[in-house]
Structures are given as structure tokens and as C-alpha cells.
Amino acid sequence: MAKTTLNDGVSALNFRTYLNNMFTELYTYGFMKATIARSAGTPSTGDPASFDTVIHTITGYTNAPKVILIPKCDWHVYISSVSNTTIVVGVGSFGSGIVLDYDLIVISTDI
């Protein structure tokens, strides 16, 4: 957020405008709405190597949220796509664990 100095003597109208502009910029970053964990997630086949993608269905979003992936295993995982109804996590072909383990932090951009 850009810093705006609020000096003594500034008019009430300008003061309010400066504050509104700063808060508007802050709100465009979004707010954390949910976390999605695949912490106990042994894949149904028992082998993460059989996955190309994992699809998470989400609800309650008008716009596509921002998503941060936190890997907690040695498999290569990445965010493939995000919409207002699904998050698709891609799974690479390298890793040695028997559990595909990660968290997603979902940040709503709906205001």
C-alpha cells in the first residue's frame, strides 16, 4: 500500500479521500477465506505417481480466488488452474513419498 502522509491542516474532505484511497488499495489484495488440506491424502490408488492432477471443488466465490500452494512432501506439485468453482493442482512425475501432501491457502478477491 502506498504511503500517504496526512499532514496537519489538510481539509476533512481530503483527509477522508486519502484514507479511502489507502483502504481501497488494501482491500484489492483480498482476504484469506479458507485452507484446503490434503494432509492425510493417500491417493486412492496408493501411488501419487498415478496422478496428473488433483481437482478441488470450491464454493462461495464470485471471482476466482488467489491460491497459495504449500507443498509438504517431496512430490512436485503446482497450481495448474483456478476458477471460482475449482482449483486444479498439477502433480509432477518425481517424488518418493507414498502420500501426496500439501495445503492450499485460498484468498478471496470478492469484496
Kinemage of the C-alpha trace (Angstrom):
@kinemage 1
@onewidth
@group {chain A} dominant
@subgroup {mainchain}
@vectorlist {calphas} color= white
{ca met a 1} P 0.000 0.000 0.000
{ca ala a 2} L 1.363 3.378 -0.949
{ca lys a 3} L 2.030 5.667 1.975
{ca thr a 4} L 0.098 8.917 2.074
{ca thr a 5} L 1.157 11.433 4.693
{ca leu a 6} L -1.754 13.049 6.480
{ca asn a 7} L -0.475 16.483 7.486
{ca asp a 8} L -1.981 18.924 9.965
{ca gly a 9} L -4.238 21.417 8.249
{ca val a 10} L -5.465 19.099 5.487
{ca ser a 11} L -9.185 19.556 4.820
{ca ala a 12} L -11.631 16.966 6.117
{ca leu a 13} L -12.635 16.088 2.550
{ca asn a 14} L -9.025 15.454 1.504
{ca phe a 15} L -8.337 13.508 4.699
{ca arg a 16} L -11.297 11.212 4.034
{ca thr a 17} L -10.307 10.820 0.372
{ca tyr a 18} L -6.732 9.859 1.314
{ca leu a 19} L -7.984 7.275 3.831
{ca asn a 20} L -10.497 5.801 1.373
{ca asn a 21} L -7.833 5.506 -1.313
{ca met a 22} L -5.464 3.694 1.045
{ca phe a 23} L -8.166 1.261 2.248
{ca thr a 24} L -9.388 0.629 -1.294
{ca glu a 25} L -5.874 -0.400 -2.285
{ca leu a 26} L -5.609 -2.624 0.769
{ca tyr a 27} L -8.925 -4.390 0.039
{ca thr a 28} L -7.908 -5.287 -3.525
{ca tyr a 29} L -5.384 -7.763 -2.112
{ca gly a 30} L -8.211 -9.968 -0.798
{ca phe a 31} L -8.697 -11.862 2.427
{ca met a 32} L -7.869 -15.400 3.434
{ca lys a 33} L -11.107 -17.331 3.288
{ca ala a 34} L -10.138 -20.979 3.630
{ca thr a 35} L -7.392 -23.524 3.742
{ca ile a 36} L -7.671 -26.818 1.939
{ca ala a 37} L -5.509 -29.633 3.203
{ca arg a 38} L -4.508 -32.851 1.579
{ca ser a 39} L -2.640 -33.847 4.700
{ca ala a 40} L -3.999 -37.341 5.129
{ca gly a 41} L -4.268 -37.728 1.403
{ca thr a 42} L -3.012 -41.101 0.350
{ca pro a 43} L -4.322 -41.238 -3.219
{ca ser a 44} L -6.990 -43.807 -3.928
{ca thr a 45} L -4.525 -45.892 -5.946
{ca gly a 46} L -1.972 -45.622 -3.149
{ca asp a 47} L 0.605 -44.183 -5.540
{ca pro a 48} L 0.999 -40.418 -6.157
{ca ala a 49} L 2.817 -41.228 -9.418
{ca ser a 50} L -0.530 -42.218 -10.945
{ca phe a 51} L -1.819 -38.628 -10.648
{ca asp a 52} L -1.515 -35.894 -13.246
{ca thr a 53} L -3.890 -33.539 -11.436
{ca val a 54} L -5.992 -33.284 -8.295
{ca ile a 55} L -9.209 -31.264 -8.568
{ca his a 56} L -10.586 -29.411 -5.537
{ca thr a 57} L -14.173 -28.159 -5.787
{ca ile a 58} L -14.787 -24.846 -4.003
{ca thr a 59} L -17.976 -22.886 -3.380
{ca gly a 60} L -18.939 -19.389 -2.343
{ca tyr a 61} L -16.735 -17.395 -4.731
{ca thr a 62} L -17.940 -14.922 -7.348
{ca asn a 63} L -14.449 -14.340 -8.732
{ca ala a 64} L -11.549 -16.749 -8.955
{ca pro a 65} L -9.652 -16.579 -5.647
{ca lys a 66} L -5.904 -16.280 -5.266
{ca val a 67} L -4.344 -19.566 -4.148
{ca ile a 68} L -1.023 -20.301 -2.485
{ca leu a 69} L 0.219 -23.896 -2.544
{ca ile a 70} L 2.361 -25.133 0.337
{ca pro a 71} L 3.963 -28.491 -0.521
{ca lys a 72} L 4.573 -30.800 2.439
{ca cys a 73} L 6.067 -33.749 0.577
{ca asp a 74} L 8.793 -34.299 -1.994
{ca trp a 75} L 6.429 -34.673 -4.971
{ca his a 76} L 6.481 -31.856 -7.491
{ca val a 77} L 3.107 -30.116 -7.173
{ca tyr a 78} L 1.937 -26.870 -8.728
{ca ile a 79} L -1.264 -24.890 -9.248
{ca ser a 80} L -2.465 -25.704 -12.729
{ca ser a 81} L -5.589 -23.526 -12.812
{ca val a 82} L -8.011 -21.644 -10.579
{ca ser a 83} L -11.621 -20.662 -11.216
{ca asn a 84} L -14.440 -19.621 -8.915
{ca thr a 85} L -15.524 -23.285 -8.645
{ca thr a 86} L -12.339 -25.376 -8.902
{ca ile a 87} L -8.655 -25.418 -8.044
{ca val a 88} L -6.592 -27.817 -10.118
{ca val a 89} L -3.277 -28.924 -8.645
{ca gly a 90} L -0.829 -30.489 -11.072
{ca val a 91} L 1.360 -33.357 -9.929
{ca gly a 92} L 4.789 -33.911 -11.442
{ca ser a 93} L 6.387 -37.260 -12.111
{ca phe a 94} L 9.111 -37.049 -9.463
{ca gly a 95} L 8.851 -37.876 -5.782
{ca ser a 96} L 9.375 -40.771 -3.437
{ca gly a 97} L 6.696 -40.441 -0.747
{ca ile a 98} L 3.623 -42.642 -0.664
{ca val a 99} L 1.453 -39.684 0.403
{ca leu a 100} L 0.700 -36.621 -1.704
{ca asp a 101} L 0.690 -33.939 0.991
{ca tyr a 102} L 0.077 -30.185 0.586
{ca asp a 103} L -2.032 -27.289 1.817
{ca leu a 104} L -3.785 -24.630 -0.228
{ca ile a 105} L -4.392 -21.165 1.185
{ca val a 106} L -7.407 -19.640 -0.563
{ca ile a 107} L -7.684 -15.840 -0.626
{ca ser a 108} L -11.000 -14.372 -1.696
{ca thr a 109} L -10.910 -11.377 -4.030
{ca asp a 110} L -14.687 -10.879 -3.659
{ca ile a 111} L -15.379 -7.658 -1.806
